Amino acid sequence: SSKVYLLGCFLICMGPSVSNEVVVLVVDAVLKKKELNSVDASFAIKELKEFLKRDPKALRYLKKGLGKGGVNSRSSEFKRVVSSVRKNLRRYHGLFSEGDRDYDKMVSELSSAKSFASLKKKALEVLSMHTSSKERASDYGFVWKQIWGLCYLSDLKKVRFLDLGCGFNPFSLIGLDKKQLGKIEFNSYDINVSEQDVLNKFYTGLSKTVDGFAGESGLLDLLDVSLVSSLPESDVCLMFKVTDHLDKGKGHKNTENVVVAVSAQFVVLSFPTVTRTGLPMKYPQRRWVEIMSERLGYVWEKFETKNEMFYVIDKRQADHH
């Protein structure tokens, strides 16, 4: 249904010369890959649109339609388009699979976890399935402690979190104690439909075993700033390793737009300090975050783990101006 919904937008942006049938053919081929097949089609359509803006050759090819001498799913040009869109989806949405994931099995196992202890055991297993949460697994206790302290959350009766581009990060909530969890209202957003189902099942389990906890997961494209600004108000907005997806190597304006638009007292950004192969990055410092924060009248603090840097941005003073 989201494919049909976004085809109208696609045709307005690209002109009516690329037929619906061609767009659907490309998007279906893109999402055939196991690690991409639970991504909402709307994101693949948007990524295709962006790619065609940059690649006139591909646009000319797709304009030929499906008739004789037209678009053929076995042609090298079709395969190049599909491969490029897949690559961008993976890169910008952090879709680096850790083996095959059986989402239905995860949902049923989470449903059968009747106690807090069994839910915790399952949550720790899930954290090992996602690249970023796996890398962060041994540091989550420290990360939560820092966020809890730097955002003054002990003073609050209720703590409202937003987690944007969340992946499986919300499963790390299981590292908090029941007293902390009982204060939390947690809203998380990403682009993966199946992960959304798994997270909602986890939140249901937490709310049954922890008095006071509430959580909900939804779909969201962070590049749509009007949607970001309409999200529920929060005390803390988490954005772990999402700025590369937002900025796509073109300055940092998109990240800034989200940081400004989101209705949160604090925003926590994180960045890797090692490469995917485990080597230290040449320039792990993100000085631009400090410059941006100071220009906007925000106060920042930072802390590090062995392979990640976190900036805690305090927006409260600026919001009062």
Protein Blocks (a to p, Z undefined) as FASTA:
>chain_A
ZZmmmmmmmmmmnopkbcfklmmmmmmmmmmpmklmmgcfklmmmmmmmmmmmmmmlmmm
mmnombehiacfkbmklmmmmmmmmmmmmmmnopacehjadfklmmmmmmmmmbfklmmm
mmmmmmmmpmklmmmmmmmmmmmmmmmmmnopmmpmbdcdddehkljmlmmmmmpcfklm
mmpccddddfbfklmmmmmmmmmmmmmmmghiacddddddfklmmlmmmpccdfbdcdeh
klmmmnnonajklmmmmmmmpccfbdcddddfbdfkopacfblpcfklmmmmmmnopacd
ddddfkbccddddfklmmmZZ
